[in-house]
Amino acid sequence: MRPTLSNRVMAPVNMNWTTRPQDQIDAAKARVRDTLHESNPKLTTLEKAFRASALRQKARHQVRQYGL
């Protein structure tokens, strides 16, 4: 039997998907700024990536500033 529109199984819709990804990016960056002082915050994968980047930039800035 050939699949038709009436008997195809649709993939589930991801409810977290958004048409405005910049909003999610901005929210993740804000959350990272708010949790930089914490030693082990609970973060999403996107937030973890932004946190790692922010910590690398902070360390790089300290090396340049203090010559460590």
PyMOL Python script that loads the backbone (N, CA, C, O; Angstrom):
from pymol import cmd

cmd.read_pdbstr("""\
ATOM      1  N   MET A   1       0.843  -1.172   0.000  1.00  0.00           N
ATOM      2  CA  MET A   1       0.000   0.000   0.000  1.00  0.00           C
ATOM      3  C   MET A   1       0.891   1.239   0.000  1.00  0.00           C
ATOM      4  O   MET A   1       1.819   1.348   0.801  1.00  0.00           O
ATOM      5  N   ARG A   2       0.607   2.148  -0.884  1.00  0.00           N
ATOM      6  CA  ARG A   2       1.355   3.398  -0.980  1.00  0.00           C
ATOM      7  C   ARG A   2       0.895   4.386   0.063  1.00  0.00           C
ATOM      8  O   ARG A   2      -0.304   4.520   0.310  1.00  0.00           O
ATOM      9  N   PRO A   3       1.857   5.097   0.691  1.00  0.00           N
ATOM     10  CA  PRO A   3       1.430   6.095   1.678  1.00  0.00           C
ATOM     11  C   PRO A   3       0.710   7.260   1.017  1.00  0.00           C
ATOM     12  O   PRO A   3       1.137   7.761  -0.022  1.00  0.00           O
ATOM     13  N   THR A   4      -0.346   7.667   1.610  1.00  0.00           N
ATOM     14  CA  THR A   4      -1.093   8.834   1.152  1.00  0.00           C
ATOM     15  C   THR A   4      -1.167   9.817   2.305  1.00  0.00           C
ATOM     16  O   THR A   4      -0.759   9.507   3.424  1.00  0.00           O
ATOM     17  N   LEU A   5      -1.673  10.968   2.037  1.00  0.00           N
ATOM     18  CA  LEU A   5      -1.786  11.966   3.095  1.00  0.00           C
ATOM     19  C   LEU A   5      -2.643  11.479   4.255  1.00  0.00           C
ATOM     20  O   LEU A   5      -2.418  11.872   5.400  1.00  0.00           O
ATOM     21  N   SER A   6      -3.606  10.642   3.974  1.00  0.00           N
ATOM     22  CA  SER A   6      -4.521  10.210   5.024  1.00  0.00           C
ATOM     23  C   SER A   6      -3.925   9.126   5.929  1.00  0.00           C
ATOM     24  O   SER A   6      -4.349   9.006   7.078  1.00  0.00           O
ATOM     25  N   ASN A   7      -2.946   8.323   5.446  1.00  0.00           N
ATOM     26  CA  ASN A   7      -2.428   7.254   6.301  1.00  0.00           C
ATOM     27  C   ASN A   7      -0.965   7.448   6.713  1.00  0.00           C
ATOM     28  O   ASN A   7      -0.357   6.510   7.229  1.00  0.00           O
ATOM     29  N   ARG A   8      -0.395   8.603   6.509  1.00  0.00           N
ATOM     30  CA  ARG A   8       0.967   8.880   6.955  1.00  0.00           C
ATOM     31  C   ARG A   8       0.979   9.200   8.438  1.00  0.00           C
ATOM     32  O   ARG A   8       0.058   9.822   8.969  1.00  0.00           O
ATOM     33  N   VAL A   9       2.024   8.768   9.080  1.00  0.00           N
ATOM     34  CA  VAL A   9       2.187   9.085  10.498  1.00  0.00           C
ATOM     35  C   VAL A   9       3.048  10.336  10.577  1.00  0.00           C
ATOM     36  O   VAL A   9       4.154  10.382  10.038  1.00  0.00           O
ATOM     37  N   MET A  10       2.531  11.334  11.248  1.00  0.00           N
ATOM     38  CA  MET A  10       3.249  12.596  11.390  1.00  0.00           C
ATOM     39  C   MET A  10       4.238  12.485  12.547  1.00  0.00           C
ATOM     40  O   MET A  10       3.952  11.862  13.569  1.00  0.00           O
ATOM     41  N   ALA A  11       5.394  13.096  12.367  1.00  0.00           N
ATOM     42  CA  ALA A  11       6.368  13.148  13.453  1.00  0.00           C
ATOM     43  C   ALA A  11       5.832  14.061  14.548  1.00  0.00           C
ATOM     44  O   ALA A  11       5.138  15.037  14.261  1.00  0.00           O
ATOM     45  N   PRO A  12       6.149  13.747  15.796  1.00  0.00           N
ATOM     46  CA  PRO A  12       5.673  14.620  16.875  1.00  0.00           C
ATOM     47  C   PRO A  12       6.293  16.005  16.762  1.00  0.00           C
ATOM     48  O   PRO A  12       7.442  16.154  16.345  1.00  0.00           O
ATOM     49  N   VAL A  13       5.538  16.985  17.128  1.00  0.00           N
ATOM     50  CA  VAL A  13       5.995  18.369  17.060  1.00  0.00           C
ATOM     51  C   VAL A  13       6.760  18.684  18.340  1.00  0.00           C
ATOM     52  O   VAL A  13       6.271  18.440  19.443  1.00  0.00           O
ATOM     53  N   ASN A  14       7.951  19.221  18.184  1.00  0.00           N
ATOM     54  CA  ASN A  14       8.737  19.622  19.348  1.00  0.00           C
ATOM     55  C   ASN A  14       8.174  20.942  19.853  1.00  0.00           C
ATOM     56  O   ASN A  14       8.237  21.957  19.159  1.00  0.00           O
ATOM     57  N   MET A  15       7.628  20.926  21.056  1.00  0.00           N
ATOM     58  CA  MET A  15       6.987  22.113  21.591  1.00  0.00           C
ATOM     59  C   MET A  15       8.003  23.176  22.007  1.00  0.00           C
ATOM     60  O   MET A  15       7.623  24.328  22.219  1.00  0.00           O
ATOM     61  N   ASN A  16       9.294  22.819  22.129  1.00  0.00           N
ATOM     62  CA  ASN A  16      10.312  23.785  22.494  1.00  0.00           C
ATOM     63  C   ASN A  16      10.847  24.535  21.287  1.00  0.00           C
ATOM     64  O   ASN A  16      11.579  25.513  21.440  1.00  0.00           O
ATOM     65  N   TRP A  17      10.495  24.096  20.112  1.00  0.00           N
ATOM     66  CA  TRP A  17      10.967  24.732  18.895  1.00  0.00           C
ATOM     67  C   TRP A  17      10.319  26.094  18.764  1.00  0.00           C
ATOM     68  O   TRP A  17       9.134  26.263  19.054  1.00  0.00           O
ATOM     69  N   THR A  18      11.093  27.050  18.331  1.00  0.00           N
ATOM     70  CA  THR A  18      10.560  28.401  18.200  1.00  0.00           C
ATOM     71  C   THR A  18      10.982  29.007  16.877  1.00  0.00           C
ATOM     72  O   THR A  18      12.000  28.618  16.304  1.00  0.00           O
ATOM     73  N   THR A  19      10.215  29.942  16.400  1.00  0.00           N
ATOM     74  CA  THR A  19      10.569  30.639  15.166  1.00  0.00           C
ATOM     75  C   THR A  19      11.395  31.872  15.472  1.00  0.00           C
ATOM     76  O   THR A  19      11.802  32.590  14.559  1.00  0.00           O
ATOM     77  N   ARG A  20      11.650  32.127  16.763  1.00  0.00           N
ATOM     78  CA  ARG A  20      12.446  33.288  17.173  1.00  0.00           C
ATOM     79  C   ARG A  20      13.617  32.809  18.035  1.00  0.00           C
ATOM     80  O   ARG A  20      13.599  32.996  19.251  1.00  0.00           O
ATOM     81  N   PRO A  21      14.628  32.197  17.428  1.00  0.00           N
ATOM     82  CA  PRO A  21      15.726  31.627  18.214  1.00  0.00           C
ATOM     83  C   PRO A  21      16.545  32.677  18.958  1.00  0.00           C
ATOM     84  O   PRO A  21      17.150  32.365  19.983  1.00  0.00           O
ATOM     85  N   GLN A  22      16.578  33.907  18.468  1.00  0.00           N
ATOM     86  CA  GLN A  22      17.370  34.931  19.145  1.00  0.00           C
ATOM     87  C   GLN A  22      16.851  35.188  20.556  1.00  0.00           C
ATOM     88  O   GLN A  22      17.627  35.538  21.446  1.00  0.00           O
ATOM     89  N   ASP A  23      15.543  35.018  20.771  1.00  0.00           N
ATOM     90  CA  ASP A  23      14.989  35.167  22.115  1.00  0.00           C
ATOM     91  C   ASP A  23      15.567  34.115  23.058  1.00  0.00           C
ATOM     92  O   ASP A  23      15.885  34.419  24.208  1.00  0.00           O
ATOM     93  N   GLN A  24      15.705  32.879  22.575  1.00  0.00           N
ATOM     94  CA  GLN A  24      16.276  31.806  23.391  1.00  0.00           C
ATOM     95  C   GLN A  24      17.753  32.065  23.672  1.00  0.00           C
ATOM     96  O   GLN A  24      18.230  31.816  24.780  1.00  0.00           O
ATOM     97  N   ILE A  25      18.466  32.558  22.684  1.00  0.00           N
ATOM     98  CA  ILE A  25      19.885  32.867  22.841  1.00  0.00           C
ATOM     99  C   ILE A  25      20.069  33.981  23.862  1.00  0.00           C
ATOM    100  O   ILE A  25      20.922  33.879  24.743  1.00  0.00           O
ATOM    101  N   ASP A  26      19.280  35.039  23.752  1.00  0.00           N
ATOM    102  CA  ASP A  26      19.374  36.160  24.691  1.00  0.00           C
ATOM    103  C   ASP A  26      19.045  35.717  26.116  1.00  0.00           C
ATOM    104  O   ASP A  26      19.701  36.141  27.068  1.00  0.00           O
ATOM    105  N   ALA A  27      18.039  34.872  26.262  1.00  0.00           N
ATOM    106  CA  ALA A  27      17.660  34.387  27.586  1.00  0.00           C
ATOM    107  C   ALA A  27      18.771  33.514  28.180  1.00  0.00           C
ATOM    108  O   ALA A  27      19.051  33.595  29.376  1.00  0.00           O
ATOM    109  N   ALA A  28      19.396  32.687  27.353  1.00  0.00           N
ATOM    110  CA  ALA A  28      20.481  31.835  27.829  1.00  0.00           C
ATOM    111  C   ALA A  28      21.673  32.679  28.273  1.00  0.00           C
ATOM    112  O   ALA A  28      22.280  32.396  29.306  1.00  0.00           O
ATOM    113  N   LYS A  29      22.009  33.708  27.507  1.00  0.00           N
ATOM    114  CA  LYS A  29      23.127  34.585  27.882  1.00  0.00           C
ATOM    115  C   LYS A  29      22.830  35.319  29.189  1.00  0.00           C
ATOM    116  O   LYS A  29      23.717  35.474  30.029  1.00  0.00           O
ATOM    117  N   ALA A  30      21.602  35.765  29.362  1.00  0.00           N
ATOM    118  CA  ALA A  30      21.227  36.456  30.603  1.00  0.00           C
ATOM    119  C   ALA A  30      21.319  35.510  31.790  1.00  0.00           C
ATOM    120  O   ALA A  30      21.795  35.900  32.856  1.00  0.00           O
ATOM    121  N   ARG A  31      20.873  34.280  31.621  1.00  0.00           N
ATOM    122  CA  ARG A  31      20.936  33.294  32.708  1.00  0.00           C
ATOM    123  C   ARG A  31      22.384  33.002  33.073  1.00  0.00           C
ATOM    124  O   ARG A  31      22.709  32.841  34.249  1.00  0.00           O
ATOM    125  N   VAL A  32      23.258  32.933  32.067  1.00  0.00           N
ATOM    126  CA  VAL A  32      24.678  32.685  32.331  1.00  0.00           C
ATOM    127  C   VAL A  32      25.279  33.851  33.120  1.00  0.00           C
ATOM    128  O   VAL A  32      26.024  33.635  34.075  1.00  0.00           O
ATOM    129  N   ARG A  33      24.957  35.084  32.723  1.00  0.00           N
ATOM    130  CA  ARG A  33      25.459  36.244  33.466  1.00  0.00           C
ATOM    131  C   ARG A  33      25.015  36.192  34.930  1.00  0.00           C
ATOM    132  O   ARG A  33      25.769  36.569  35.827  1.00  0.00           O
ATOM    133  N   ASP A  34      23.786  35.724  35.165  1.00  0.00           N
ATOM    134  CA  ASP A  34      23.253  35.659  36.521  1.00  0.00           C
ATOM    135  C   ASP A  34      23.864  34.523  37.346  1.00  0.00           C
ATOM    136  O   ASP A  34      23.797  34.557  38.574  1.00  0.00           O
ATOM    137  N   THR A  35      24.456  33.525  36.697  1.00  0.00           N
ATOM    138  CA  THR A  35      24.970  32.361  37.426  1.00  0.00           C
ATOM    139  C   THR A  35      26.487  32.218  37.344  1.00  0.00           C
ATOM    140  O   THR A  35      27.017  31.178  37.733  1.00  0.00           O
ATOM    141  N   LEU A  36      27.198  33.226  36.852  1.00  0.00           N
ATOM    142  CA  LEU A  36      28.653  33.115  36.750  1.00  0.00           C
ATOM    143  C   LEU A  36      29.314  32.963  38.116  1.00  0.00           C
ATOM    144  O   LEU A  36      30.377  32.350  38.210  1.00  0.00           O
ATOM    145  N   HIS A  37      28.723  33.496  39.163  1.00  0.00           N
ATOM    146  CA  HIS A  37      29.307  33.403  40.499  1.00  0.00           C
ATOM    147  C   HIS A  37      29.104  32.040  41.143  1.00  0.00           C
ATOM    148  O   HIS A  37      29.776  31.717  42.121  1.00  0.00           O
ATOM    149  N   GLU A  38      28.189  31.236  40.612  1.00  0.00           N
ATOM    150  CA  GLU A  38      27.914  29.914  41.186  1.00  0.00           C
ATOM    151  C   GLU A  38      28.964  28.909  40.729  1.00  0.00           C
ATOM    152  O   GLU A  38      29.490  29.008  39.621  1.00  0.00           O
ATOM    153  N   SER A  39      29.262  27.951  41.585  1.00  0.00           N
ATOM    154  CA  SER A  39      30.294  26.980  41.237  1.00  0.00           C
ATOM    155  C   SER A  39      29.774  25.860  40.335  1.00  0.00           C
ATOM    156  O   SER A  39      30.507  25.377  39.473  1.00  0.00           O
ATOM    157  N   ASN A  40      28.518  25.439  40.521  1.00  0.00           N
ATOM    158  CA  ASN A  40      27.987  24.341  39.726  1.00  0.00           C
ATOM    159  C   ASN A  40      26.492  24.563  39.457  1.00  0.00           C
ATOM    160  O   ASN A  40      25.654  23.850  40.010  1.00  0.00           O
ATOM    161  N   PRO A  41      26.155  25.545  38.615  1.00  0.00           N
ATOM    162  CA  PRO A  41      24.737  25.829  38.365  1.00  0.00           C
ATOM    163  C   PRO A  41      24.094  24.789  37.454  1.00  0.00           C
ATOM    164  O   PRO A  41      24.775  24.140  36.660  1.00  0.00           O
ATOM    165  N   LYS A  42      22.796  24.640  37.575  1.00  0.00           N
ATOM    166  CA  LYS A  42      22.030  23.754  36.691  1.00  0.00           C
ATOM    167  C   LYS A  42      21.694  24.548  35.429  1.00  0.00           C
ATOM    168  O   LYS A  42      20.904  25.491  35.473  1.00  0.00           O
ATOM    169  N   LEU A  43      22.302  24.159  34.305  1.00  0.00           N
ATOM    170  CA  LEU A  43      22.129  24.899  33.059  1.00  0.00           C
ATOM    171  C   LEU A  43      21.772  23.958  31.921  1.00  0.00           C
ATOM    172  O   LEU A  43      22.055  22.761  31.965  1.00  0.00           O
ATOM    173  N   THR A  44      21.142  24.532  30.899  1.00  0.00           N
ATOM    174  CA  THR A  44      20.872  23.769  29.684  1.00  0.00           C
ATOM    175  C   THR A  44      22.168  23.654  28.884  1.00  0.00           C
ATOM    176  O   THR A  44      23.164  24.293  29.225  1.00  0.00           O
ATOM    177  N   THR A  45      22.164  22.872  27.858  1.00  0.00           N
ATOM    178  CA  THR A  45      23.350  22.694  27.024  1.00  0.00           C
ATOM    179  C   THR A  45      23.775  24.014  26.392  1.00  0.00           C
ATOM    180  O   THR A  45      24.966  24.320  26.338  1.00  0.00           O
ATOM    181  N   LEU A  46      22.826  24.785  25.921  1.00  0.00           N
ATOM    182  CA  LEU A  46      23.141  26.083  25.326  1.00  0.00           C
ATOM    183  C   LEU A  46      23.763  27.007  26.367  1.00  0.00           C
ATOM    184  O   LEU A  46      24.749  27.690  26.093  1.00  0.00           O
ATOM    185  N   GLU A  47      23.178  27.023  27.562  1.00  0.00           N
ATOM    186  CA  GLU A  47      23.710  27.868  28.630  1.00  0.00           C
ATOM    187  C   GLU A  47      25.109  27.421  29.045  1.00  0.00           C
ATOM    188  O   GLU A  47      25.961  28.257  29.347  1.00  0.00           O
ATOM    189  N   LYS A  48      25.355  26.107  29.064  1.00  0.00           N
ATOM    190  CA  LYS A  48      26.684  25.593  29.400  1.00  0.00           C
ATOM    191  C   LYS A  48      27.722  26.061  28.384  1.00  0.00           C
ATOM    192  O   LYS A  48      28.843  26.412  28.752  1.00  0.00           O
ATOM    193  N   ALA A  49      27.350  26.066  27.123  1.00  0.00           N
ATOM    194  CA  ALA A  49      28.275  26.523  26.074  1.00  0.00           C
ATOM    195  C   ALA A  49      28.592  28.003  26.236  1.00  0.00           C
ATOM    196  O   ALA A  49      29.748  28.408  26.112  1.00  0.00           O
ATOM    197  N   PHE A  50      27.580  28.807  26.512  1.00  0.00           N
ATOM    198  CA  PHE A  50      27.810  30.236  26.726  1.00  0.00           C
ATOM    199  C   PHE A  50      28.635  30.474  27.994  1.00  0.00           C
ATOM    200  O   PHE A  50      29.473  31.375  28.029  1.00  0.00           O
ATOM    201  N   ARG A  51      28.399  29.668  29.034  1.00  0.00           N
ATOM    202  CA  ARG A  51      29.161  29.805  30.279  1.00  0.00           C
ATOM    203  C   ARG A  51      30.635  29.478  30.048  1.00  0.00           C
ATOM    204  O   ARG A  51      31.513  30.200  30.521  1.00  0.00           O
ATOM    205  N   ALA A  52      30.904  28.404  29.331  1.00  0.00           N
ATOM    206  CA  ALA A  52      32.291  28.033  29.041  1.00  0.00           C
ATOM    207  C   ALA A  52      32.988  29.145  28.257  1.00  0.00           C
ATOM    208  O   ALA A  52      34.146  29.467  28.525  1.00  0.00           O
ATOM    209  N   SER A  53      32.293  29.720  27.303  1.00  0.00           N
ATOM    210  CA  SER A  53      32.849  30.815  26.517  1.00  0.00           C
ATOM    211  C   SER A  53      33.115  32.038  27.390  1.00  0.00           C
ATOM    212  O   SER A  53      34.164  32.670  27.268  1.00  0.00           O
ATOM    213  N   ALA A  54      32.183  32.370  28.260  1.00  0.00           N
ATOM    214  CA  ALA A  54      32.351  33.531  29.139  1.00  0.00           C
ATOM    215  C   ALA A  54      33.520  33.331  30.095  1.00  0.00           C
ATOM    216  O   ALA A  54      34.279  34.266  30.351  1.00  0.00           O
ATOM    217  N   LEU A  55      33.670  32.118  30.623  1.00  0.00           N
ATOM    218  CA  LEU A  55      34.784  31.851  31.538  1.00  0.00           C
ATOM    219  C   LEU A  55      36.129  31.897  30.808  1.00  0.00           C
ATOM    220  O   LEU A  55      37.120  32.372  31.362  1.00  0.00           O
ATOM    221  N   ARG A  56      36.163  31.408  29.575  1.00  0.00           N
ATOM    222  CA  ARG A  56      37.406  31.500  28.782  1.00  0.00           C
ATOM    223  C   ARG A  56      37.766  32.955  28.518  1.00  0.00           C
ATOM    224  O   ARG A  56      38.929  33.339  28.639  1.00  0.00           O
ATOM    225  N   GLN A  57      36.771  33.769  28.156  1.00  0.00           N
ATOM    226  CA  GLN A  57      37.030  35.181  27.888  1.00  0.00           C
ATOM    227  C   GLN A  57      37.498  35.900  29.148  1.00  0.00           C
ATOM    228  O   GLN A  57      38.379  36.758  29.080  1.00  0.00           O
ATOM    229  N   LYS A  58      36.919  35.560  30.289  1.00  0.00           N
ATOM    230  CA  LYS A  58      37.311  36.171  31.557  1.00  0.00           C
ATOM    231  C   LYS A  58      38.767  35.826  31.881  1.00  0.00           C
ATOM    232  O   LYS A  58      39.539  36.694  32.289  1.00  0.00           O
ATOM    233  N   ALA A  59      39.135  34.563  31.698  1.00  0.00           N
ATOM    234  CA  ALA A  59      40.508  34.130  31.966  1.00  0.00           C
ATOM    235  C   ALA A  59      41.479  34.798  31.003  1.00  0.00           C
ATOM    236  O   ALA A  59      42.563  35.218  31.408  1.00  0.00           O
ATOM    237  N   ARG A  60      41.105  34.898  29.742  1.00  0.00           N
ATOM    238  CA  ARG A  60      41.958  35.537  28.743  1.00  0.00           C
ATOM    239  C   ARG A  60      42.171  37.015  29.083  1.00  0.00           C
ATOM    240  O   ARG A  60      43.270  37.546  28.924  1.00  0.00           O
ATOM    241  N   HIS A  61      41.112  37.667  29.550  1.00  0.00           N
ATOM    242  CA  HIS A  61      41.216  39.082  29.918  1.00  0.00           C
ATOM    243  C   HIS A  61      42.165  39.265  31.110  1.00  0.00           C
ATOM    244  O   HIS A  61      42.959  40.205  31.140  1.00  0.00           O
ATOM    245  N   GLN A  62      42.075  38.358  32.088  1.00  0.00           N
ATOM    246  CA  GLN A  62      42.947  38.450  33.263  1.00  0.00           C
ATOM    247  C   GLN A  62      44.407  38.241  32.877  1.00  0.00           C
ATOM    248  O   GLN A  62      45.293  38.897  33.425  1.00  0.00           O
ATOM    249  N   VAL A  63      44.662  37.339  31.946  1.00  0.00           N
ATOM    250  CA  VAL A  63      46.041  37.093  31.498  1.00  0.00           C
ATOM    251  C   VAL A  63      46.583  38.341  30.831  1.00  0.00           C
ATOM    252  O   VAL A  63      47.722  38.733  31.085  1.00  0.00           O
ATOM    253  N   ARG A  64      45.796  38.964  29.993  1.00  0.00           N
ATOM    254  CA  ARG A  64      46.240  40.181  29.306  1.00  0.00           C
ATOM    255  C   ARG A  64      46.445  41.337  30.290  1.00  0.00           C
ATOM    256  O   ARG A  64      47.407  42.096  30.177  1.00  0.00           O
ATOM    257  N   GLN A  65      45.538  41.458  31.244  1.00  0.00           N
ATOM    258  CA  GLN A  65      45.578  42.579  32.174  1.00  0.00           C
ATOM    259  C   GLN A  65      46.717  42.456  33.181  1.00  0.00           C
ATOM    260  O   GLN A  65      47.413  43.432  33.458  1.00  0.00           O
ATOM    261  N   TYR A  66      46.906  41.260  33.726  1.00  0.00           N
ATOM    262  CA  TYR A  66      47.870  41.070  34.801  1.00  0.00           C
ATOM    263  C   TYR A  66      49.145  40.349  34.347  1.00  0.00           C
ATOM    264  O   TYR A  66      50.085  40.212  35.129  1.00  0.00           O
ATOM    265  N   GLY A  67      49.183  39.894  33.105  1.00  0.00           N
ATOM    266  CA  GLY A  67      50.350  39.205  32.590  1.00  0.00           C
ATOM    267  C   GLY A  67      50.631  37.893  33.291  1.00  0.00           C
ATOM    268  O   GLY A  67      51.791  37.518  33.462  1.00  0.00           O
ATOM    269  N   LEU A  68      49.577  37.181  33.704  1.00  0.00           N
ATOM    270  CA  LEU A  68      49.750  35.910  34.401  1.00  0.00           C
ATOM    271  C   LEU A  68      50.153  34.799  33.482  1.00  0.00           C
ATOM    272  O   LEU A  68      50.336  33.666  33.927  1.00  0.00           O
TER     273      LEU A  68
END
""", "prot")
cmd.dss("prot")
cmd.show_as("cartoon", "prot")
cmd.util.cbc("prot")
cmd.orient("prot")
